[in-house]
Amino acid sequence: MNKFFMVAALALALPGCASITNSKMQAVSVNAIKDGDVIDGAKCTLMNDKGSWYTATPGSVTIQKSYSDMTVTCKKKGIPTGIVGITSKSNGGVWGNVLAGGLIGYAVDASSGAGFDYPTNINVEMGQTQMVAPPAPQKTAQATQTQGMNK
């Protein structure tokens, strides 16, 4: 019984792994693109549940990471607005914390944003609304073979 309390106390006392090894902040670069050309001077707003940040293209800004998705909106007079929704993706630190600290550790990383990342380079296609999601898992050769046999 004493071992249980000792392990529980240790788990509660340790902050999240990703919160220690990864920053809550992340530098991202933003480019506005129209018909394959980079647009200079578009005013861009990056927004997630932690706040809003601003840059002109091409430009860089440091944002606070979050578990939530981020929206990037770029505007320039005479060019249609471009909007990109970006899905937050967990980084390696958060999964180590799930193993070490369970749900409490995951909750710490999710609330601080340290366990999640956005792409470091963001391209906004002017005149379009897009969603950028993490890549889908690859099918194994055996799963693809089996699906082909069932046709």
Contact map, one row per residue, 1 for C-alpha under 8 A:
1111100000000000000000000000000000000000000000000000000000000000000000000000000000000000000000000000000000000000000000000000000000000000000000000000000
1111110000000000000000000000000000000000000000000000000000000000000000000000000000000000000000000000000000000000000000000000000000000000000000000000000
1111111000000000000000000000000000000000000000000000000000000000000000000000000000000000000000000000000000000000000000000000000000000000000000000000000
1111111100000000000000000000000000000000000000000000000000000000000000000000000000000000000000000000000000000000000000000000000000000000000000000000000
1111111110000000000000000000000000000000000000000000000000000000000000000000000000000000000000000000000000000000000000000000000000000000000000000000000
0111111111000000000000000000000000000000000000000000000000000000000000000000000000000000000000000000000000000000000000000000000000000000000000000000000
0011111111100000000000000000000000000000000000000000000000000000000000000000000000000000000000000000000000000000000000000000000000000000000000000000000
0001111111110000000000000000000000000000000000000000000000000000000000000000000000000000000000000000000000000000000000000000000000000000000000000000000
0000111111111000000000000000000000000000000000000000000000000000000000000000000000000000000000000000000000000000000000000000000000000000000000000000000
0000011111111100000000000000000000000000000000000000000000000000000000000000000000000000000000000000000000000000000000000000000000000000000000000000000
0000001111111100000000000000000000000000000000000000000000000000000000000000000000000000000000000001100000000000000000000000000000000000000000000000000
0000000111111110000000000000000000000000000000000000000000000000000000000000000000000000000000000000100100000000000000000000000000000000000000000000000
0000000011111110000000000000000000000000000000000000000000000000000000000000000000000000000000000000000000000000000000000000000000000000000000000000000
0000000001111111000000000000000000000000000000000000000000000000000000000000000000000000000000000000100000000000000000000000000000000000000000000000000
0000000000011111101100000000000000000000000000000000000000000000000000000000000000000000000000000000000010010000000000000000000000000000000000000000000
0000000000000111111100000000000000000000000000000000000000000000000000000000000000000000000001001000100011011000000000000000000000000000000000000000000
0000000000000011111110000000000000000000000000000000000000000000000000000000000000000000000011011000000010001000000000000000000000000000000000000000000
0000000000000001111111100000000000000000000000000000000000000000000000000000000000000000000111011000000000001000011000000000000000000000000000000000000
0000000000000011111111110000000000000000000000000000000000000000000000000000000000000000000000000000000000011001011000000000000000000000000000000000000
0000000000000011111111100000000000000000000000000000000000000000000000000000000000000000000000000000000000000000000000000000000000000000000000000000000
0000000000000000111111100000000000000000000000000000000000000000000000000000000000000000000010000000000000000000000000000000000000000000000000000000000
0000000000000000011111110000000000000000000000000000000000000000000000000000000000000000000010000000000000000000011000000000000000000000000000000000000
0000000000000000011111111100000000000000000000000000000000000000000000000000000000000000000000000000000000000000010000000000000000000000000000000000000
0000000000000000001001111100000000000000000000000000000000000001110000000000000000000000000000000000000000000001110000000000000000000000000000000000000
0000000000000000000000111110000000000000000000000000000000000111100000000000000000000000000000000000000000000000010000000000000000000000000000000000000
0000000000000000000000111111000000000000000000000000000000000111100000000000000000000000000000000000000000000000000010010000000000000000000000000000000
0000000000000000000000001111100000000000000000000000000000011110000000000000000000000000000000000000000000000000000000010000000000000000000000000000000
0000000000000000000000000111110000000000000000000000000000011110000000000000000000000000000000000000000000000000000000111100000000000000000000000000000
0000000000000000000000000011111000000000000000000000000001111000000000000000000000000000000000000000000000000000000000011100000000000000000000000000000
0000000000000000000000000001111100000000000100000000001011110000000000000000000000000000000000000000000000000000000000001111000000000000000000000000000
0000000000000000000000000000111110000110000000000000000011100000000000000000000000000000000000000000000000000000000000001111000000000000000000000000000
0000000000000000000000000000011111000111010000000000000011000000000000000100000001000000000000000000000000000000000000000011110000000000000000000000000
0000000000000000000000000000001111111110000000000000000000000000000000000000000000000000000000000000000000000000000000000011110000000000000000000000000
0000000000000000000000000000000111111110000000000000000000000000000000000000000000000000000000000000000000000000000000000000111000000000000000000000000
0000000000000000000000000000000011111000000000000000000000000000000000000000000000000000000000000000000000000000000000000000000000000000000000000000000
0000000000000000000000000000000011111100000000000000000000000000000000000000000000000000000000000000000000000000000000000000000000000000000000000000000
0000000000000000000000000000000011111110000000000000000000000000000000000000000000000000000000000000000000000000000000000000000000000000000000000000000
0000000000000000000000000000001111011111000000000000000001000000000000000000000000000000000000000000000000000000000000000000000000000000000000000000000
0000000000000000000000000000001111001111110000000000000011000000000000000000000000000000000000000000000000000000000000000000000000000000000000000000000
0000000000000000000000000000000100000111110000000000000111000000000000000000000000000000000000000000000000000000000000000000000000000000000000000000000
0000000000000000000000000000000000000011111000000000000111000000000000000001000000000000000000000000000000000000000000000000000000000000000000000000000
0000000000000000000000000000000100000011111100000000000111000000000000000111000000000000000000000000000000000000000000000000000000000000000000000000000
0000000000000000000000000000000000000000111110000000011110000000000000000111000000000000000000000000000000000000000000000000000000000000000000000000000
0000000000000000000000000000010000000000011111000000011110000000000000011110000000000000000000000000000000000000000000000000000000000000000000000000000
0000000000000000000000000000000000000000001111100001111000000000000000111100000000000000000000000000000000000000000000000000000000000000000000000000000
0000000000000000000000000000000000000000000111110001110000000000000001111000000000000000000000000000000000000000000000000000000000000000000000000000000
0000000000000000000000000000000000000000000011111111100000000000000001110000000000000000000000000000000000000000000000000000000000000000000000000000000
0000000000000000000000000000000000000000000001111111000000000000010111100000000000000000000000000000000000000000000000000000000000000000000000000000000
0000000000000000000000000000000000000000000000111110000000000000010101000000000000000000000000000000000000000000000000000000000000000000000000000000000
0000000000000000000000000000000000000000000000111111000000000001110000000000000000000000000000000000000000000000000000000000000000000000000000000000000
0000000000000000000000000000000000000000000000111111100000000001000000000000000000000000000000000000000000000000000000000000000000000000000000000000000
0000000000000000000000000000000000000000000011110111110000000010000000000000000000000000000000000000000000000000000000000000000000000000000000000000000
0000000000000000000000000000000000000000000011100011111000001110000000000000000000000000000000000000000000000000000000000000000000000000000000000000000
0000000000000000000000000000000000000000001111000001111100001000000000000000000000000000000000000000000000000000000000000000000000000000000000000000000
0000000000000000000000000000010000000000001110000000111110111000000000000000000000000000000000000000000000000000000000000000000000000000000000000000000
0000000000000000000000000000000000000001111100000000011111100000000000000000000000000000000000000000000000000000000000000000000000000000000000000000000
0000000000000000000000000000011100000011111100000000001111100000000000000000000000000000000000000000000000000000000000000000000000000000000000000000000
0000000000000000000000000000111100000111110000000000000111110000000000000000000000000000000000000000000000000000000000000000000000000000000000000000000
0000000000000000000000000000111000000000000000000000001111111000000000000000000000000000000000000000000000000000000000000000000000000000000000000000000
0000000000000000000000000011110000000000000000000000001001111100000000000000000000000000000000000000000000000000000000000000000000000000000000000000000
0000000000000000000000000011100000000000000000000000111000111110000000000000000000000000000000000000000000000000000000000000000000000000000000000000000
0000000000000000000000001111000000000000000000000000100000011111000000000000000000000000000000000000000000000000000000000000000000000000000000000000000
0000000000000000000000001111000000000000000000000001100000001111100000000000000000000000000000000000000000000000000000000000000000000000000000000000000
0000000000000000000000011100000000000000000000000110000000000111110000000000000000000000000000000000000000000000100000000000000000000000000000000000000
0000000000000000000000011100000000000000000000000100000000000011111000000000000000000000000000000000000000000001110111000000000000000000000000000000000
0000000000000000000000010000000000000000000000011100000000000001111110000000000000000001000000000000000000000111110110000000000000000000000000000000000
0000000000000000000000000000000000000000000000000000000000000000111110000000000000000001110000000000000000000110101100000000000000000000000000000000000
0000000000000000000000000000000000000000000000011000000000000000011111000000000000000011000000000000000000000000000000000000000000000000000000000000000
0000000000000000000000000000000000000000000000010000000000000000011111100000000000001111000000000000000000000000000000000000000000000000000000000000000
0000000000000000000000000000000000000000000001111000000000000000000111110000000000001111000000000000000000000000000000000000000000000000000000000000000
0000000000000000000000000000000000000000000011110000000000000000000011111000000000111100000000000000000000000000000000000000000000000000000000000000000
0000000000000000000000000000000000000000000111100000000000000000000001111100000000111100000000000000000000000000000000000001000000000000000000000000000
0000000000000000000000000000000000000000000111000000000000000000000000111110000011110000000000000000000000000000000000000001000000000000000000000000000
0000000000000000000000000000000100000000011110000000000000000000000000011111000011100000000000000000000000000000000000000001010000000000000000000000000
0000000000000000000000000000000000000000011100000000000000000000000000001111101111000000000000000000000000000000000000000000010000000000000000000000000
0000000000000000000000000000000000000000111000000000000000000000000000000111111110000000000000000000000000000000000000000000000000000000000000000000000
0000000000000000000000000000000000000000000000000000000000000000000000000011111100000000000000000000000000000000000000000000000000000000000000000000000
0000000000000000000000000000000000000000000000000000000000000000000000000001111100000000000000000000000000000000000000000000000000000000000000000000000
0000000000000000000000000000000000000000000000000000000000000000000000000011111110000000000000000000000000000000000000000000011000000000000000000000000
0000000000000000000000000000000000000000000000000000000000000000000000000011111111000000000000000000000000000000000000000000011100000000000000000000000
0000000000000000000000000000000000000000000000000000000000000000000000001111001111100000000000000000000000000000000000000000011100000000000000000000000
0000000000000000000000000000000100000000000000000000000000000000000000001110000111110000000000000000000000000000000000000001111110000000000000000000000
0000000000000000000000000000000000000000000000000000000000000000000000111100000011111000000000000000000000000000000000000001111111000000000000000000000
0000000000000000000000000000000000000000000000000000000000000000000000111000000001111100000000000000000000000000000000000001100011110000000000000000000
0000000000000000000000000000000000000000000000000000000000000000000011110000000000111110000000000000000000000000000000000000000011110000000000000000000
0000000000000000000000000000000000000000000000000000000000000000000011110000000000011111000000000000000000000000000001000000000000111000000000000000000
0000000000000000000000000000000000000000000000000000000000000000000111000000000000001111100000000000000000000000000001000000000000111100000000000000000
0000000000000000000000000000000000000000000000000000000000000000011111000000000000000111110000000000000000000000000111000000000000001000000000000000000
0000000000000000000000000000000000000000000000000000000000000000001000000000000000000011111000000000000000000000000111000000000000000100000000000000000
0000000000000000000000000000000000000000000000000000000000000000001000000000000000000001111101100000000000000000001110000000000000000000000000000000000
0000000000000000000000000000000000000000000000000000000000000000000000000000000000000000111111100000000000000000001110000000000000000000000000000000000
0000000000000000010000000000000000000000000000000000000000000000000000000000000000000000011111110000000000000000001000000000000000000000000000000000000
0000000000000000110011000000000000000000000000000000000000000000000000000000000000000000001111111000000000000000001000000000000000000000000000000000000
0000000000000001110000000000000000000000000000000000000000000000000000000000000000000000011111111100000001001000011100000000000000000000000000000000000
0000000000000000000000000000000000000000000000000000000000000000000000000000000000000000011111111110000001000000000000000000000000000000000000000000000
0000000000000000110000000000000000000000000000000000000000000000000000000000000000000000000111111111000000000000000000000000000000000000000000000000000
0000000000000001110000000000000000000000000000000000000000000000000000000000000000000000000011111111110011000000000000000000000000000000000000000000000
0000000000000000000000000000000000000000000000000000000000000000000000000000000000000000000001111111111011000000000000000000000000000000000000000000000
0000000000000000000000000000000000000000000000000000000000000000000000000000000000000000000000111111110000000000000000000000000000000000000000000000000
0000000000100000000000000000000000000000000000000000000000000000000000000000000000000000000000011111110010000000000000000000000000000000000000000000000
0000000000110101000000000000000000000000000000000000000000000000000000000000000000000000000000001111111111000000000000000000000000000000000000000000000
0000000000000000000000000000000000000000000000000000000000000000000000000000000000000000000000001111111111000000000000000000000000000000000000000000000
0000000000000000000000000000000000000000000000000000000000000000000000000000000000000000000000000100111111100000000000000000000000000000000000000000000
0000000000010000000000000000000000000000000000000000000000000000000000000000000000000000000000000000111111110000000000000000000000000000000000000000000
0000000000000011100000000000000000000000000000000000000000000000000000000000000000000000000000001101111111111000000000000000000000000000000000000000000
0000000000000001000000000000000000000000000000000000000000000000000000000000000000000000000001101100111111111100000000000000000000000000000000000000000
0000000000000000000000000000000000000000000000000000000000000000000000000000000000000000000000000000001111111110000000000000000000000000000000000000000
0000000000000011001000000000000000000000000000000000000000000000000000000000000000000000000000000000000111111111000000000000000000000000000000000000000
0000000000000001111000000000000000000000000000000000000000000000000000000000000000000000000001000000000011111111111100000000000000000000000000000000000
0000000000000000000000000000000000000000000000000000000000000000011000000000000000000000000000000000000001111111111100000000000000000000000000000000000
0000000000000000000000000000000000000000000000000000000000000000011000000000000000000000000000000000000000111111100000000000000000000000000000000000000
0000000000000000001000010000000000000000000000000000000000000000110000000000000000000000000000000000000000011111111000000000000000000000000000000000000
0000000000000000000000010000000000000000000000000000000000000001111000000000000000000000000000000000000000001111111110000000000000000000000000000000000
0000000000000000011001111000000000000000000000000000000000000000110000000000000000000000000001000000000000001101111110000000000000000000000000000000000
0000000000000000011001000000000000000000000000000000000000000000001000000000000000000000011111000000000000001101111110000000000000000000000000000000000
0000000000000000000000000000000000000000000000000000000000000000111000000000000000000001111001000000000000001100111111000000000000000000000000000000000
0000000000000000000000000100000000000000000000000000000000000000110000000000000000000001111000000000000000000000111111100000000000000000000000000000000
0000000000000000000000000000000000000000000000000000000000000000100000000000000000000111100000000000000000000000000111110000000000000000000000000000000
0000000000000000000000000001000000000000000000000000000000000000000000000000000000000000000000000000000000000000000011111100000000000000000000000000000
0000000000000000000000000111100000000000000000000000000000000000000000000000000000000000000000000000000000000000000001111100000000000000000000000000000
0000000000000000000000000001111000000000000000000000000000000000000000000000000000000000000000000000000000000000000000111110000000000000000000000000000
0000000000000000000000000001111000000000000000000000000000000000000000000000000000000000000000000000000000000000000000111111000000000000000000000000000
0000000000000000000000000000011110000000000000000000000000000000000000000000000000000000000000000000000000000000000000001111100000000000000000000000000
0000000000000000000000000000011110000000000000000000000000000000000000011100000001110000000000000000000000000000000000000111110000000000000000000000000
0000000000000000000000000000000111000000000000000000000000000000000000000000000001110000000000000000000000000000000000000011111110000000000000000000000
0000000000000000000000000000000111000000000000000000000000000000000000000110001111100000000000000000000000000000000000000001111100000000000000000000000
0000000000000000000000000000000001000000000000000000000000000000000000000000001111100000000000000000000000000000000000000000111110000000000000000000000
0000000000000000000000000000000000000000000000000000000000000000000000000000000111100000000000000000000000000000000000000000111111000000000000000000000
0000000000000000000000000000000000000000000000000000000000000000000000000000000001111000000000000000000000000000000000000000101111100000000000000000000
0000000000000000000000000000000000000000000000000000000000000000000000000000000000111000000000000000000000000000000000000000000111110000000000000000000
0000000000000000000000000000000000000000000000000000000000000000000000000000000000011110000000000000000000000000000000000000000011111000000000000000000
0000000000000000000000000000000000000000000000000000000000000000000000000000000000011110000000000000000000000000000000000000000001111100000000000000000
0000000000000000000000000000000000000000000000000000000000000000000000000000000000000111000000000000000000000000000000000000000000111110000000000000000
0000000000000000000000000000000000000000000000000000000000000000000000000000000000000010100000000000000000000000000000000000000000011111000000000000000
0000000000000000000000000000000000000000000000000000000000000000000000000000000000000000000000000000000000000000000000000000000000001111100000000000000
0000000000000000000000000000000000000000000000000000000000000000000000000000000000000000000000000000000000000000000000000000000000000111110000000000000
0000000000000000000000000000000000000000000000000000000000000000000000000000000000000000000000000000000000000000000000000000000000000011111000000000000
0000000000000000000000000000000000000000000000000000000000000000000000000000000000000000000000000000000000000000000000000000000000000001111100000000000
0000000000000000000000000000000000000000000000000000000000000000000000000000000000000000000000000000000000000000000000000000000000000000111110110000000
0000000000000000000000000000000000000000000000000000000000000000000000000000000000000000000000000000000000000000000000000000000000000000011111110000000
0000000000000000000000000000000000000000000000000000000000000000000000000000000000000000000000000000000000000000000000000000000000000000001111111000000
0000000000000000000000000000000000000000000000000000000000000000000000000000000000000000000000000000000000000000000000000000000000000000000111111100000
0000000000000000000000000000000000000000000000000000000000000000000000000000000000000000000000000000000000000000000000000000000000000000001111111110000
0000000000000000000000000000000000000000000000000000000000000000000000000000000000000000000000000000000000000000000000000000000000000000001111111111000
0000000000000000000000000000000000000000000000000000000000000000000000000000000000000000000000000000000000000000000000000000000000000000000011111111100
0000000000000000000000000000000000000000000000000000000000000000000000000000000000000000000000000000000000000000000000000000000000000000000001111111110
0000000000000000000000000000000000000000000000000000000000000000000000000000000000000000000000000000000000000000000000000000000000000000000000111111111
0000000000000000000000000000000000000000000000000000000000000000000000000000000000000000000000000000000000000000000000000000000000000000000000011111111
0000000000000000000000000000000000000000000000000000000000000000000000000000000000000000000000000000000000000000000000000000000000000000000000001111111
0000000000000000000000000000000000000000000000000000000000000000000000000000000000000000000000000000000000000000000000000000000000000000000000000111111
0000000000000000000000000000000000000000000000000000000000000000000000000000000000000000000000000000000000000000000000000000000000000000000000000011111
